[in-house]
Amino acid sequence: MNGQTGKLVGDLPIDWKKTMGIGGSIFAIAAAILSAIGLMLMPEDQVLNIIKMISGLGILISGIVLLVLKHSKSKAKKGGGGSF
């Protein structure tokens, strides 16, 4: 960080494998819980609806995570050169 302008320079040290692993684990646990609840509470003809809902949630969460990470990475690159 430039002390005079406050601009950030460089990339954040992000371990992509760890980030995606944690996100995938959280999604898998949430999907399993929602599936179990959905299968127990819903009639047989609505089981397909719960599967669609879980798939949609997964796509939505993945998209949000990727957009946030991309935005934070591009914001750090726009910080400037840091020359005096």
C-alpha positions in Angstrom: 0.0 0.0 0.0 1.3 3.4 -0.9 1.5 5.5 2.3 0.7 8.8 0.5 -2.0 7.9 -1.9 -3.5 4.8 -0.2 -3.4 2.8 -3.5 -2.9 -0.9 -3.4 -0.3 -2.6 -5.6 0.2 -6.3 -6.3 -1.8 -9.5 -6.0 -3.3 -10.9 -2.9 -1.7 -14.2 -1.8 -4.7 -16.5 -2.5 -4.4 -20.2 -2.5 -6.9 -21.1 -5.2 -6.9 -24.9 -4.4 -7.6 -24.2 -0.7 -10.3 -21.6 -1.5 -12.1 -23.8 -3.9 -11.8 -26.8 -1.6 -13.4 -25.0 1.3 -16.1 -23.6 -0.9 -16.8 -27.0 -2.5 -17.0 -28.6 1.0 -19.4 -26.0 2.3 -21.6 -26.5 -0.8 -21.5 -30.3 -0.6 -22.6 -30.2 3.1 -25.3 -27.7 2.4 -26.5 -29.7 -0.6 -26.6 -32.9 1.4 -28.6 -31.3 4.2 -31.1 -29.7 1.8 -31.4 -32.9 -0.1 -32.2 -34.9 3.0 -34.7 -32.3 4.2 -36.3 -32.1 0.8 -36.6 -35.8 0.3 -38.1 -36.3 3.8 -40.7 -33.5 3.6 -41.7 -33.3 0.0 -44.0 -35.6 -1.9 -42.4 -37.9 -4.5 -43.4 -35.8 -7.5 -41.5 -32.8 -6.1 -38.1 -34.5 -5.6 -37.0 -33.3 -9.0 -37.8 -29.7 -7.9 -35.4 -30.0 -4.9 -32.7 -31.3 -7.1 -33.1 -28.3 -9.4 -33.1 -25.9 -6.5 -29.8 -27.4 -5.2 -28.2 -27.2 -8.6 -29.3 -23.6 -9.0 -27.9 -22.7 -5.6 -24.6 -24.3 -6.5 -24.4 -22.3 -9.7 -25.4 -19.1 -8.0 -22.9 -19.5 -5.1 -20.1 -20.4 -7.5 -20.8 -17.4 -9.7 -20.8 -15.0 -6.7 -17.5 -16.4 -5.4 -15.8 -16.1 -8.7 -17.1 -12.6 -9.3 -15.9 -11.4 -5.9 -12.5 -13.0 -6.3 -12.1 -11.5 -9.9 -13.3 -8.1 -8.7 -10.8 -8.0 -5.8 -8.0 -9.2 -8.1 -8.7 -6.5 -10.7 -9.1 -3.8 -8.1 -5.6 -4.6 -6.7 -4.1 -4.4 -10.2 -5.6 -0.9 -10.8 -3.8 0.4 -7.8 -1.0 2.0 -9.8 2.7 1.6 -10.1 3.7 3.0 -6.7 6.4 5.3 -8.1 7.4 8.5 -6.4 
